[in-house]
Amino acid sequence: MELKGTQILIETLKREGVDLIFGYPGGVIIDLYDDLLKNPDVRHVLVRHEQGAVHAADGYARATGKVGTCLVTSGPGATNTVTGIATAYCDSIPLVVLTGQVPTNLIGNDAFQEVDIVGITRPCTKHNYLVKDIKDLALTLRQAFYIARSGRPGPVLVDLPKDVLVGHTEFVWPEEVYLRSYNPTYKPNLNQLRRTVEEFEKAKRPLFLIGGGVILSNAAEELTKLAEKLQVPVTYSLMGMGGFPSTSELSLGMVGMHGTYAANLAINNADLLVCVGARFDDRVTGKLSAFAPNARVVHIDIDPTSIRKNVKVDVPVVGDCKLALTALLEICDSRFAERDWKQGHAEWLQTTQEWKTSKPLTYQQDPSGTIKPQAVVEALRKLTRGEAIIVTDVGQHQMWTAQFYSFTKPRTLLTSGGLGTMGYGLPASIGAQLAFPDKLVIAIVGDGSIQMNIQEMITAVSNNLPVKIVILNNRYLGMVRQWQELFYNRVYASTNMEAQPDFVKLAEAYGAEGYRIENMENLEQVLEQALSSPNTALIDVRVEREENVYPMVPAGAALDEMLLV
Protein backbone atom coordinates (compact mmCIF):
# COMPACT_ATOMS: atom_id res chain seq x y z
CA MET A 1 0.00 0.00 0.00
CA GLU A 2 1.28 3.42 -0.92
CA LEU A 3 1.55 6.07 1.78
CA LYS A 4 2.22 9.79 1.73
CA GLY A 5 5.68 10.85 2.90
CA THR A 6 4.23 12.48 6.01
CA GLN A 7 2.40 9.27 6.87
CA ILE A 8 5.57 7.23 6.43
CA LEU A 9 7.40 9.59 8.79
CA ILE A 10 4.70 9.39 11.45
CA GLU A 11 4.47 5.60 11.18
CA THR A 12 8.24 5.39 11.57
CA LEU A 13 8.13 7.58 14.67
CA LYS A 14 5.54 5.28 16.23
CA ARG A 15 7.54 2.16 15.45
CA GLU A 16 10.63 3.79 16.98
CA GLY A 17 8.68 4.32 20.19
CA VAL A 18 8.33 8.09 19.85
CA ASP A 19 5.27 9.26 21.76
CA LEU A 20 6.35 12.89 22.19
CA ILE A 21 7.79 15.38 19.74
CA PHE A 22 8.68 19.04 20.29
CA GLY A 23 8.30 21.45 17.43
CA TYR A 24 7.39 24.69 15.70
CA PRO A 25 5.51 24.70 12.37
CA GLY A 26 6.34 26.43 9.10
CA GLY A 27 5.55 26.48 5.42
CA VAL A 28 7.40 23.45 4.09
CA ILE A 29 6.23 21.15 6.90
CA ILE A 30 2.61 22.27 7.02
CA ASP A 31 1.45 18.97 5.52
CA LEU A 32 3.29 17.05 8.22
CA TYR A 33 1.61 19.11 10.93
CA ASP A 34 -1.75 18.49 9.29
CA ASP A 35 -1.20 14.73 9.50
CA LEU A 36 0.27 14.87 13.02
CA LEU A 37 -3.03 16.33 14.18
CA LYS A 38 -4.75 13.14 13.00
CA ASN A 39 -2.36 10.85 14.91
CA PRO A 40 -2.92 11.08 18.68
CA ASP A 41 -0.31 8.37 19.33
CA VAL A 42 2.43 10.96 18.76
CA ARG A 43 1.88 13.97 20.99
CA HIS A 44 3.21 17.25 19.63
CA VAL A 45 4.30 19.95 22.06
CA LEU A 46 4.36 23.44 20.59
CA VAL A 47 7.34 25.43 21.86
CA ARG A 48 7.89 29.15 21.30
CA HIS A 49 11.36 28.99 19.75
CA GLU A 50 13.13 26.26 17.80
CA GLN A 51 16.09 26.32 20.18
CA GLY A 52 13.62 25.55 22.95
CA ALA A 53 12.37 22.53 20.97
CA VAL A 54 15.86 20.97 20.82
CA HIS A 55 16.61 21.68 24.49
CA ALA A 56 13.24 20.22 25.51
CA ALA A 57 13.94 17.08 23.48
CA ASP A 58 17.39 16.98 25.07
CA GLY A 59 15.94 17.22 28.60
CA TYR A 60 13.48 14.44 27.75
CA ALA A 61 16.34 12.27 26.46
CA ARG A 62 18.58 12.84 29.49
CA ALA A 63 15.77 12.14 31.94
CA THR A 64 14.52 8.97 30.23
CA GLY A 65 17.48 7.54 28.33
CA LYS A 66 15.32 7.47 25.19
CA VAL A 67 15.91 9.32 21.92
CA GLY A 68 14.52 12.87 22.03
CA THR A 69 12.78 14.11 18.88
CA CYS A 70 11.99 17.56 17.53
CA LEU A 71 10.56 19.05 14.35
CA VAL A 72 11.17 22.47 12.76
CA THR A 73 10.75 24.17 9.42
CA SER A 74 13.38 25.19 6.90
CA GLY A 75 15.66 28.23 6.84
CA PRO A 76 15.64 30.17 10.11
CA GLY A 77 13.67 27.39 11.78
CA ALA A 78 16.51 24.99 11.02
CA THR A 79 19.32 27.40 11.91
CA ASN A 80 17.68 28.14 15.26
CA THR A 81 18.30 24.53 16.25
CA VAL A 82 22.09 24.69 15.92
CA THR A 83 22.86 25.68 19.52
CA GLY A 84 20.65 22.91 20.86
CA ILE A 85 22.19 20.36 18.51
CA ALA A 86 25.72 21.39 19.53
CA THR A 87 24.70 21.16 23.19
CA ALA A 88 23.53 17.57 22.71
CA TYR A 89 26.58 16.69 20.62
CA CYS A 90 29.05 17.82 23.28
CA ASP A 91 27.27 15.78 25.97
CA SER A 92 26.52 12.70 23.80
CA ILE A 93 22.73 13.00 24.04
CA PRO A 94 20.61 10.96 21.57
CA LEU A 95 18.38 13.21 19.47
CA VAL A 96 16.72 13.05 16.07
CA VAL A 97 16.17 16.54 14.69
CA LEU A 98 13.75 16.73 11.76
CA THR A 99 14.07 19.86 9.61
CA GLY A 100 11.95 20.94 6.69
CA GLN A 101 13.62 21.85 3.40
CA VAL A 102 12.54 23.47 0.15
CA PRO A 103 11.55 21.10 -2.69
CA THR A 104 14.47 19.18 -4.19
CA ASN A 105 14.21 21.00 -7.52
CA LEU A 106 14.78 24.33 -5.72
CA ILE A 107 17.77 23.25 -3.61
CA GLY A 108 20.74 25.40 -4.58
CA ASN A 109 18.58 28.11 -6.16
CA ASP A 110 18.49 30.44 -3.12
CA ALA A 111 14.81 29.71 -2.70
CA PHE A 112 12.75 31.32 0.05
CA GLN A 113 13.81 29.96 3.44
CA GLU A 114 16.43 27.67 1.93
CA VAL A 115 19.58 26.98 3.92
CA ASP A 116 22.14 24.18 3.78
CA ILE A 117 21.41 22.88 7.26
CA VAL A 118 23.22 19.61 6.51
CA GLY A 119 26.40 21.54 5.79
CA ILE A 120 25.92 23.86 8.74
CA THR A 121 25.41 21.05 11.27
CA ARG A 122 27.96 18.57 9.92
CA PRO A 123 30.53 19.54 12.62
CA CYS A 124 28.02 19.21 15.49
CA THR A 125 25.98 16.13 14.60
CA LYS A 126 26.90 12.48 14.92
CA HIS A 127 25.52 12.13 11.39
CA ASN A 128 23.04 13.93 9.18
CA TYR A 129 20.96 13.25 6.07
CA LEU A 130 19.27 15.07 3.22
CA VAL A 131 16.48 12.83 1.90
CA LYS A 132 16.23 13.34 -1.86
CA ASP A 133 13.99 10.39 -2.75
CA ILE A 134 10.83 9.40 -0.91
CA LYS A 135 11.77 5.72 -1.41
CA ASP A 136 14.70 6.32 0.98
CA LEU A 137 12.61 8.01 3.67
CA ALA A 138 11.74 5.04 5.91
CA LEU A 139 15.25 3.55 5.80
CA THR A 140 16.87 6.94 6.44
CA LEU A 141 14.71 7.60 9.48
CA ARG A 142 15.36 4.08 10.78
CA GLN A 143 19.10 4.64 10.42
CA ALA A 144 18.86 8.05 12.09
CA PHE A 145 17.33 6.61 15.27
CA TYR A 146 19.77 3.69 15.26
CA ILE A 147 22.80 5.97 14.98
CA ALA A 148 21.47 8.42 17.58
CA ARG A 149 21.03 5.78 20.29
CA SER A 150 23.84 3.31 19.55
CA GLY A 151 27.53 3.43 20.41
CA ARG A 152 28.40 6.81 21.80
CA PRO A 153 24.99 8.52 21.51
CA GLY A 154 24.50 11.84 19.78
CA PRO A 155 22.21 14.03 17.68
CA VAL A 156 21.29 13.08 14.11
CA LEU A 157 19.63 15.55 11.74
CA VAL A 158 17.32 14.54 8.89
CA ASP A 159 16.54 17.24 6.31
CA LEU A 160 13.16 16.71 4.62
CA PRO A 161 12.36 18.48 1.32
CA LYS A 162 8.71 19.37 0.87
CA ASP A 163 8.24 17.19 -2.22
CA VAL A 164 9.51 14.17 -0.29
CA LEU A 165 6.97 14.82 2.45
CA VAL A 166 4.00 15.18 0.09
CA GLY A 167 4.97 12.41 -2.37
CA HIS A 168 3.68 8.84 -2.24
CA THR A 169 5.41 5.46 -2.23
CA GLU A 170 5.02 1.98 -0.84
CA PHE A 171 5.93 1.84 2.85
CA VAL A 172 8.58 -0.77 3.55
CA TRP A 173 9.72 -1.08 7.16
CA PRO A 174 13.37 -2.11 7.47
CA GLU A 175 13.39 -4.67 10.29
CA GLU A 176 17.15 -4.45 10.73
CA VAL A 177 19.70 -1.70 10.26
CA TYR A 178 23.13 -2.48 8.90
CA LEU A 179 25.70 0.21 8.17
CA ARG A 180 28.91 -1.25 6.80
CA SER A 181 31.13 1.58 8.05
CA TYR A 182 29.48 1.93 11.48
CA ASN A 183 30.00 -0.90 13.97
CA PRO A 184 30.39 0.33 17.57
CA THR A 185 32.35 -1.95 19.87
CA TYR A 186 30.18 -2.90 22.84
CA LYS A 187 31.94 -5.93 24.27
CA PRO A 188 35.30 -4.96 25.81
CA ASN A 189 38.45 -6.99 25.23
CA LEU A 190 38.81 -9.58 28.00
CA ASN A 191 42.59 -9.30 28.12
CA GLN A 192 42.36 -5.55 28.69
CA LEU A 193 39.90 -6.13 31.52
CA ARG A 194 42.27 -8.66 33.10
CA ARG A 195 45.05 -6.10 32.84
CA THR A 196 42.78 -3.61 34.59
CA VAL A 197 42.23 -6.02 37.49
CA GLU A 198 45.99 -6.53 37.69
CA GLU A 199 46.41 -2.77 37.98
CA PHE A 200 43.95 -2.73 40.87
CA GLU A 201 45.86 -5.59 42.49
CA LYS A 202 49.14 -3.64 42.42
CA ALA A 203 47.80 -0.18 43.29
CA LYS A 204 48.09 1.38 46.74
CA ARG A 205 46.22 4.58 45.92
CA PRO A 206 43.57 3.75 43.30
CA LEU A 207 40.88 6.19 42.24
CA PHE A 208 37.81 6.08 39.98
CA LEU A 209 36.98 9.08 37.78
CA ILE A 210 33.55 8.68 36.21
CA GLY A 211 31.80 10.72 33.57
CA GLY A 212 28.55 10.91 31.65
CA GLY A 213 29.20 7.56 29.97
CA VAL A 214 28.35 5.78 33.23
CA ILE A 215 24.91 7.40 33.17
CA LEU A 216 24.34 7.03 29.43
CA SER A 217 25.07 3.29 29.62
CA ASN A 218 22.97 2.84 32.78
CA ALA A 219 26.03 1.56 34.62
CA ALA A 220 25.65 3.40 37.94
CA GLU A 221 24.71 0.25 39.86
CA GLU A 222 27.68 -1.72 38.52
CA LEU A 223 30.10 1.14 39.20
CA THR A 224 28.85 1.46 42.76
CA LYS A 225 29.18 -2.28 43.40
CA LEU A 226 32.73 -2.36 42.01
CA ALA A 227 33.87 0.70 43.96
CA GLU A 228 32.43 -0.69 47.18
CA LYS A 229 33.85 -4.16 46.58
CA LEU A 230 37.36 -2.88 45.87
CA GLN A 231 37.09 -0.01 48.38
CA VAL A 232 38.23 2.55 45.84
CA PRO A 233 37.34 6.26 46.24
CA VAL A 234 35.28 7.83 43.47
CA THR A 235 35.32 11.29 41.94
CA TYR A 236 33.23 12.47 39.02
CA SER A 237 32.92 15.09 36.34
CA LEU A 238 29.89 17.38 36.16
CA MET A 239 28.30 15.01 33.64
CA GLY A 240 29.01 12.02 35.89
CA MET A 241 27.10 13.40 38.88
CA GLY A 242 24.51 10.90 40.08
CA GLY A 243 26.50 8.00 38.63
CA PHE A 244 27.79 7.31 42.15
CA PRO A 245 25.98 8.37 45.35
CA SER A 246 27.52 11.55 46.72
CA THR A 247 26.53 10.44 50.23
CA SER A 248 28.87 7.42 50.12
CA GLU A 249 32.00 7.52 52.25
CA LEU A 250 33.93 6.65 49.09
CA SER A 251 32.66 9.74 47.25
CA LEU A 252 35.18 12.57 47.04
CA GLY A 253 32.89 14.89 45.08
CA MET A 254 33.28 16.62 41.75
CA VAL A 255 36.73 17.06 40.23
CA GLY A 256 38.13 19.94 38.21
CA MET A 257 37.95 23.70 38.02
CA HIS A 258 35.29 23.98 40.73
CA GLY A 259 35.79 20.53 42.18
CA THR A 260 36.38 19.65 45.80
CA TYR A 261 39.71 19.89 47.58
CA ALA A 262 39.67 16.13 48.23
CA ALA A 263 38.86 15.16 44.64
CA ASN A 264 41.54 17.36 43.10
CA LEU A 265 44.23 16.27 45.55
CA ALA A 266 43.26 12.63 45.05
CA ILE A 267 43.78 12.94 41.29
CA ASN A 268 47.27 14.32 41.82
CA ASN A 269 48.25 11.72 44.42
CA ALA A 270 46.68 8.54 43.03
CA ASP A 271 48.94 5.81 41.70
CA LEU A 272 46.10 4.34 39.61
CA LEU A 273 43.38 6.35 37.88
CA VAL A 274 40.53 4.36 36.33
CA CYS A 275 38.48 6.66 34.13
CA VAL A 276 35.04 5.34 33.16
CA GLY A 277 32.98 7.13 30.51
CA ALA A 278 34.69 10.52 30.71
CA ARG A 279 36.73 12.30 28.05
CA PHE A 280 39.25 14.25 30.15
CA ASP A 281 37.78 17.65 29.36
CA ASP A 282 40.00 20.66 30.12
CA ARG A 283 37.64 21.72 32.93
CA VAL A 284 38.40 18.36 34.57
CA THR A 285 42.14 18.08 33.97
CA GLY A 286 43.40 21.63 34.47
CA LYS A 287 47.03 21.82 33.32
CA LEU A 288 47.44 18.62 31.34
CA SER A 289 51.17 18.21 31.99
CA ALA A 290 50.46 18.21 35.75
CA PHE A 291 47.35 15.98 35.64
CA ALA A 292 47.57 12.71 37.59
CA PRO A 293 51.38 12.83 37.50
CA ASN A 294 51.88 9.74 39.67
CA ALA A 295 49.18 7.51 38.23
CA ARG A 296 48.94 4.74 35.74
CA VAL A 297 45.76 5.36 33.73
CA VAL A 298 43.02 2.95 32.67
CA HIS A 299 40.44 4.47 30.34
CA ILE A 300 37.12 2.71 29.66
CA ASP A 301 35.02 4.30 26.91
CA ILE A 302 32.83 3.18 24.03
CA ASP A 303 34.34 5.85 21.79
CA PRO A 304 37.88 4.84 20.80
CA THR A 305 38.64 8.39 19.60
CA SER A 306 38.26 9.66 23.17
CA ILE A 307 40.99 7.38 24.46
CA ARG A 308 44.49 8.89 24.43
CA LYS A 309 43.11 12.08 22.88
CA ASN A 310 44.05 14.25 25.87
CA VAL A 311 45.73 12.01 28.47
CA LYS A 312 48.32 9.25 28.06
CA VAL A 313 46.63 5.91 28.79
CA ASP A 314 48.36 2.74 29.98
CA VAL A 315 45.39 0.36 29.63
CA PRO A 316 42.79 1.34 27.01
CA VAL A 317 39.44 -0.47 27.21
CA VAL A 318 37.06 0.15 24.32
CA GLY A 319 33.50 -0.92 25.05
CA ASP A 320 30.23 -0.22 26.78
CA CYS A 321 30.74 0.97 30.36
CA LYS A 322 28.04 -1.28 31.79
CA LEU A 323 29.44 -4.39 30.09
CA ALA A 324 32.99 -3.51 31.11
CA LEU A 325 32.10 -2.93 34.77
CA THR A 326 29.99 -6.09 34.90
CA ALA A 327 32.92 -8.11 33.54
CA LEU A 328 35.34 -6.49 36.01
CA LEU A 329 33.04 -7.49 38.87
CA GLU A 330 32.96 -11.09 37.62
CA ILE A 331 36.75 -11.25 37.29
CA CYS A 332 37.25 -9.82 40.78
CA ASP A 333 34.70 -12.23 42.24
CA SER A 334 36.41 -15.23 40.69
CA ARG A 335 40.01 -14.23 41.43
CA PHE A 336 39.77 -12.35 44.71
CA ALA A 337 36.71 -13.69 46.49
CA GLU A 338 38.39 -13.62 49.90
CA ARG A 339 40.62 -10.55 49.53
CA ASP A 340 40.21 -7.71 52.05
CA TRP A 341 40.52 -4.72 49.72
CA LYS A 342 39.69 -2.25 52.48
CA GLN A 343 42.68 -3.34 54.53
CA GLY A 344 44.96 -2.97 51.53
CA HIS A 345 43.74 0.56 50.86
CA ALA A 346 43.37 1.62 54.51
CA GLU A 347 46.04 4.30 54.48
CA TRP A 348 44.76 5.80 51.22
CA LEU A 349 41.16 5.77 52.41
CA GLN A 350 42.17 7.52 55.62
CA THR A 351 44.11 10.17 53.70
CA THR A 352 41.22 10.93 51.37
CA GLN A 353 38.83 11.17 54.31
CA GLU A 354 41.16 13.63 56.02
CA TRP A 355 41.16 15.78 52.88
CA LYS A 356 37.35 15.70 52.89
CA THR A 357 37.04 16.76 56.52
CA SER A 358 39.89 19.28 56.55
CA LYS A 359 38.56 21.42 53.69
CA PRO A 360 34.92 20.58 52.98
CA LEU A 361 32.70 22.59 50.66
CA THR A 362 31.49 25.50 52.74
CA TYR A 363 30.57 29.18 52.70
CA GLN A 364 30.18 32.06 55.13
CA GLN A 365 26.68 33.06 56.18
CA ASP A 366 25.92 36.78 56.10
CA PRO A 367 24.87 38.02 59.60
CA SER A 368 22.75 40.73 57.98
CA GLY A 369 20.41 38.10 56.54
CA THR A 370 21.48 38.50 52.93
CA ILE A 371 20.84 35.23 51.13
CA LYS A 372 23.84 33.24 50.05
CA PRO A 373 23.16 31.29 46.85
CA GLN A 374 24.61 28.13 48.37
CA ALA A 375 21.97 28.35 51.12
CA VAL A 376 19.21 28.31 48.49
CA VAL A 377 20.56 25.09 46.98
CA GLU A 378 20.89 23.52 50.44
CA ALA A 379 17.31 24.53 51.25
CA LEU A 380 16.08 22.94 48.02
CA ARG A 381 17.95 19.76 48.89
CA LYS A 382 16.40 19.69 52.35
CA LEU A 383 12.85 20.37 51.14
CA THR A 384 13.00 17.85 48.30
CA ARG A 385 15.01 15.25 50.25
CA GLY A 386 17.12 14.92 47.14
CA GLU A 387 14.27 13.33 45.19
CA ALA A 388 13.73 16.03 42.55
CA ILE A 389 14.98 16.16 38.99
CA ILE A 390 17.25 19.19 38.95
CA VAL A 391 17.90 21.06 35.71
CA THR A 392 20.33 23.97 35.48
CA ASP A 393 21.43 26.65 33.13
CA VAL A 394 25.12 27.54 32.97
CA GLY A 395 27.09 29.79 35.29
CA GLN A 396 27.73 30.18 38.99
CA HIS A 397 24.32 28.74 39.90
CA GLN A 398 25.23 25.58 37.96
CA MET A 399 28.39 25.07 40.02
CA TRP A 400 26.67 25.81 43.35
CA THR A 401 24.01 23.26 42.42
CA ALA A 402 26.67 20.67 41.61
CA GLN A 403 28.48 21.39 44.87
CA PHE A 404 25.62 21.65 47.37
CA TYR A 405 22.60 19.65 46.16
CA SER A 406 24.18 16.20 46.60
CA PHE A 407 23.06 13.84 43.83
CA THR A 408 22.64 10.18 44.66
CA LYS A 409 20.87 8.81 41.56
CA PRO A 410 21.55 8.95 37.82
CA ARG A 411 19.47 11.16 35.53
CA THR A 412 18.56 13.56 38.33
CA LEU A 413 20.93 16.34 37.23
CA LEU A 414 20.34 17.63 33.71
CA THR A 415 22.81 20.30 32.67
CA SER A 416 24.83 21.49 29.69
CA GLY A 417 28.39 20.37 30.36
CA GLY A 418 30.54 20.42 27.25
CA LEU A 419 29.07 23.42 25.44
CA GLY A 420 28.00 25.40 28.51
CA THR A 421 24.73 26.65 26.99
CA MET A 422 22.89 29.48 28.70
CA GLY A 423 19.15 29.16 28.10
CA TYR A 424 19.18 25.36 28.41
CA GLY A 425 17.50 25.05 31.80
CA LEU A 426 13.88 26.06 31.31
CA PRO A 427 13.12 24.19 28.06
CA ALA A 428 15.05 21.12 29.25
CA SER A 429 13.00 21.08 32.45
CA ILE A 430 9.85 21.07 30.31
CA GLY A 431 11.11 17.97 28.50
CA ALA A 432 11.90 16.27 31.82
CA GLN A 433 8.52 17.19 33.32
CA LEU A 434 6.65 15.82 30.31
CA ALA A 435 8.65 12.61 30.64
CA PHE A 436 7.85 12.32 34.35
CA PRO A 437 4.62 14.21 35.08
CA ASP A 438 4.46 12.97 38.67
CA LYS A 439 8.00 13.99 39.65
CA LEU A 440 9.13 17.33 40.99
CA VAL A 441 11.25 19.11 38.37
CA ILE A 442 13.20 22.21 39.38
CA ALA A 443 15.10 24.49 37.01
CA ILE A 444 17.83 26.32 38.91
CA VAL A 445 18.85 29.26 36.73
CA GLY A 446 20.59 32.62 36.77
CA ASP A 447 18.99 35.96 36.05
CA GLY A 448 21.09 36.18 32.88
CA SER A 449 20.52 32.68 31.55
CA ILE A 450 16.77 32.56 32.20
CA GLN A 451 16.26 35.43 29.77
CA MET A 452 17.82 33.42 26.93
CA ASN A 453 14.70 31.23 26.52
CA ILE A 454 12.21 32.71 28.97
CA GLN A 455 9.50 32.55 26.29
CA GLU A 456 9.21 28.82 27.02
CA MET A 457 7.42 29.66 30.27
CA ILE A 458 4.20 29.81 28.24
CA THR A 459 4.98 26.31 26.93
CA ALA A 460 5.03 25.06 30.52
CA VAL A 461 1.89 26.98 31.46
CA SER A 462 -0.12 25.96 28.39
CA ASN A 463 0.71 22.31 28.99
CA ASN A 464 -0.17 22.52 32.70
CA LEU A 465 3.32 21.56 33.77
CA PRO A 466 4.24 22.16 37.44
CA VAL A 467 7.86 23.07 36.62
CA LYS A 468 9.52 25.17 39.32
CA ILE A 469 11.97 27.86 38.17
CA VAL A 470 14.35 29.09 40.89
CA ILE A 471 16.34 32.16 39.86
CA LEU A 472 19.53 32.81 41.85
CA ASN A 473 19.35 36.49 41.08
CA ASN A 474 22.59 38.38 41.72
CA ARG A 475 21.99 40.99 39.00
CA TYR A 476 25.26 40.02 37.31
CA LEU A 477 26.51 37.63 34.69
CA GLY A 478 28.04 36.01 37.72
CA MET A 479 30.67 33.63 36.40
CA VAL A 480 32.14 36.20 34.03
CA ARG A 481 32.02 38.79 36.81
CA GLN A 482 33.95 36.41 39.10
CA TRP A 483 36.73 36.12 36.52
CA GLN A 484 36.74 39.90 36.12
CA GLU A 485 37.08 40.28 39.88
CA LEU A 486 39.92 37.78 40.20
CA PHE A 487 41.86 38.38 37.00
CA TYR A 488 40.77 41.75 35.53
CA ASN A 489 41.09 44.09 38.53
CA ARG A 490 37.34 44.22 39.18
CA VAL A 491 36.62 45.90 35.86
CA TYR A 492 33.09 44.59 35.35
CA ALA A 493 32.81 45.10 31.62
CA SER A 494 29.25 44.43 30.42
CA THR A 495 28.38 42.01 33.23
CA ASN A 496 26.14 44.26 35.35
CA MET A 497 22.54 43.06 34.95
CA GLU A 498 20.78 45.48 37.31
CA ALA A 499 18.54 46.54 34.44
CA GLN A 500 16.23 43.53 34.40
CA PRO A 501 12.52 42.82 34.27
CA ASP A 502 10.36 42.23 37.30
CA PHE A 503 10.47 38.44 37.11
CA VAL A 504 7.45 37.99 39.38
CA LYS A 505 5.26 40.19 37.20
CA LEU A 506 6.67 38.51 34.11
CA ALA A 507 5.76 35.08 35.47
CA GLU A 508 2.26 36.26 36.20
CA ALA A 509 1.99 37.73 32.70
CA TYR A 510 2.76 34.27 31.33
CA GLY A 511 0.09 32.76 33.58
CA ALA A 512 2.52 31.24 36.07
CA GLU A 513 2.82 31.89 39.79
CA GLY A 514 5.48 34.36 40.87
CA TYR A 515 7.33 34.54 44.20
CA ARG A 516 10.15 36.72 45.48
CA ILE A 517 12.51 35.99 48.39
CA GLU A 518 14.81 38.73 49.69
CA ASN A 519 16.05 37.50 53.08
CA MET A 520 16.91 34.31 54.91
CA GLU A 521 13.98 34.57 57.33
CA ASN A 522 11.37 33.35 54.87
CA LEU A 523 13.58 31.38 52.46
CA GLU A 524 12.40 27.88 53.33
CA GLN A 525 8.80 28.93 53.93
CA VAL A 526 8.34 30.54 50.51
CA LEU A 527 10.30 27.82 48.71
CA GLU A 528 8.10 25.17 50.31
CA GLN A 529 4.95 27.05 49.30
CA ALA A 530 6.13 27.37 45.70
CA LEU A 531 7.35 23.77 45.44
CA SER A 532 4.01 22.41 46.65
CA SER A 533 2.03 24.35 44.04
CA PRO A 534 0.43 22.27 41.24
CA ASN A 535 1.18 25.07 38.78
CA THR A 536 4.18 26.45 36.94
CA ALA A 537 5.97 28.68 39.44
CA LEU A 538 8.90 31.08 39.29
CA ILE A 539 10.81 32.03 42.44
CA ASP A 540 13.02 35.10 42.18
CA VAL A 541 15.60 34.76 44.97
CA ARG A 542 17.70 37.89 45.54
CA VAL A 543 21.12 36.59 46.56
CA GLU A 544 24.47 38.10 47.55
CA ARG A 545 25.64 39.97 44.46
CA GLU A 546 29.37 39.25 44.53
CA GLU A 547 29.52 35.76 45.98
CA ASN A 548 32.14 33.60 44.25
CA VAL A 549 32.34 29.88 43.49
CA TYR A 550 35.16 28.18 45.40
CA PRO A 551 37.29 26.12 45.17
CA MET A 552 38.53 27.41 41.82
CA VAL A 553 41.42 26.22 39.69
CA PRO A 554 42.52 29.17 37.53
CA ALA A 555 42.76 28.52 33.80
CA GLY A 556 46.08 26.85 32.98
CA ALA A 557 46.81 25.87 36.58
CA ALA A 558 47.21 22.38 38.00
CA LEU A 559 44.44 20.81 40.06
CA ASP A 560 46.39 21.22 43.30
CA GLU A 561 46.73 24.99 42.68
CA MET A 562 43.21 25.73 43.90
CA LEU A 563 41.95 29.07 45.13
CA LEU A 564 40.07 28.13 48.29
CA VAL A 565 38.71 31.50 49.43
Residue, then its C-alpha position, 0 to 999 in steps of 0.5 A: m500500500e502506498l503512503k504519503g511521505t508524512q504518513i511514512l514519517i509518522e508511522t516510523l516515529k511510532r515504530e521507533g517508540v516516539d510518543l512525544i515530539f517538540g516542534y514549531p511549524g512552518g511552510v514546508i512542513i505544514d502537511l506534516y503538521d496536518d497529518l500529526l493532528k490526526n495521529p494522537d499516538v504521537r503527541h506534539v508539544l508546541v514550543r515558542h522557539e526552535q532552540g527551545a524545541v531541541h533543548a526540551a527534546d534533550g531534557y526528555a532524552r537525558a531524563t529517560g534515556k530514550v531518543g529525544t525528537c523535535l521538528v522544525t521548518s526550513g531556513p531560520g527554523a533549522t538554523n535556530t536549532v544549531t545551539g541545541i544540537a551542539t549542546a547535545y553533541c558535546d554531551s553525547i545526548p541521543l536526538v533526532v532533529l527533523t528539519g523541513q527543506v525546500p523542494t528538491n528541484l529548488i535546492g541550490n537556487d536560493a529559494f525562500q527559506e532555503v539553507d544548507i542545514v546539513g552543511i551547517t550542522r555537519p561539525c556538530t551532529k553524529h551524522n546527518y541526512l538530506v532525503k532526496d527520494i521518498k523511497d529512501l525516507a523510511l530507511t533513512l529515518r530508521q538509520a537516524f534513530y539507530i545511529a542516535r542511540s547506539g555506540r556513543p549517543g548523539p544528535v542526528l539531523v534529517d533534512l526533509p524536502k517538501d516534495v519528499l513529504v508530500g509524495h507517495t510510495e510503498f511503505v517498507w519497514p526495514e526490520e534491521v539496520y546495517l551500516r557497513s562503516y558503522n559498527p560500535t564496539y560494545k563488548p570490551n576486550l577480556n585481556q584488557l579487563r584482566r590487565t585492569v584487574e591486575e592494575f587494581e591488584k598492584a595499586k596502593r592509591p587507586l581512584f575512579l573518575i567517572g563521567g557521563g558515559v556511566i549514566l548514558s550506559n545505565a552503569a551506575e549500579e555496577l560502578t557502585k558495586l565495584a567501587e564498594k567491593l574494591q574499596v576505591p574512592v570515586t570522583y566524578s565530572l559534572m556530567g558524571m554526577g549521580g552515577f555514584p551516590s555523593t553520600s557514600e564515604l567513598s565519594l570525594g565529590m566533583v573534580g576539576m575547576h570547581g571541584t572539591y579539595a579532596a577530589n583534586l588532591a586525590i587525582n594528583n596523588a593517586d597511583l592508579l586512575v581508572c576513568v570510566g565514561a569521561r573524556f578528560d575535558d580541560r575543565v576536569t584536567g586543568k594543566l594537562s602536563a600536571f594531571a595525575p602525575n603519579a598515576r597509571v591510567v586505565h580508560i574505559d570508553i565506548d568511543p575509541t577516539s576519546i581514548r588517548k586524545n588528551v591524556k596518556v593511557d596505559v590500559p585502554v578499554v574500548g567498550d560499553c561501560k556497563l558491560a565492562l564494569t559487569a565483567l570487572l566485577e565477575i573477574c574480581d569475584s572469581r580471582f579475589a573472592e576472599r581478599d580484604w581490599k579495604q585493609g589494603h587501601a586503609e592508608w589511602l582511604q584515611t588520607t582521602q577522608e582527612w582531605k574531605t574533613s579538613k577542607p569541605l565545601t562550605y561558605q560564610q553566612d551573612p549576619s545581615g540576613t542577605i541570602k547566600p546562593q549556596a543556602v538556596v541550593e541547600a534549602l532545596r535539597k532539604l525540602t525535596r530530600g534529594e528526590a527532585i529532577i534538577v535542571t540547570d542553566v550555565g554559570q555560577h548557579q550551575m556550580w553551586t548546584a553541583q556542589f551543594y545539592s548532593f546527587t545520589k541517583p543517575r538522571t537527576l541532574l540535567t545540565s549542559g556540560g561540554l558546550g555550557t549553553m545558557g538558556y538550556g535550563l527552562p526548556a530542558s525542564i519542560g522535557a523532563q517534566l513531560a517525561f515524568p509528570d508525577k516527579l518534581v522538576i526544578a530548574i535552577v537558573g541565573d537571572g542572565s541565563i533565564q532570559m535566553n529562553i524565557q519565552e518557554m514559560i508559556t509552553a510550561v503553562s499551556n501544557n499545565l506543567p508544574v515546573k519550578i523555576v528558581i532564579l539565583n538572582n545576583r543581578y550580574l553575569g556572575m561567572v564572568r564577573q567572578w573572573q573579572e574580579l579575580f583576573y581583571n582588577r574588578v573591571y566589570a565590563s558588560t556584566n552588570m545586569e541590574a537593568q532587568p525585568d520584574f520576574v514575578k510580574l513577568a511570570e504572572a503575565y505568562g500565567a505562572e505563579g510568581y514569588r520573590i525571596e529577599n532574606m533568609e527569614n522566609l527562604e524555606q517557607v516561601l520555597e516550600q509554598a512554591l514547590s508544593s504548588p500544582n502550577t508552573a511557578l517562578i521564584d526570584v531569589r535575591v542573593e548576595r551579588e558578589e559571591n564567588v564559586y570556590p574552590m577554583v582552579p585558575a585557567g592553565a593551573a594544576l588541580d592542586e593549585m586551587l583558590l580556596v577563598 
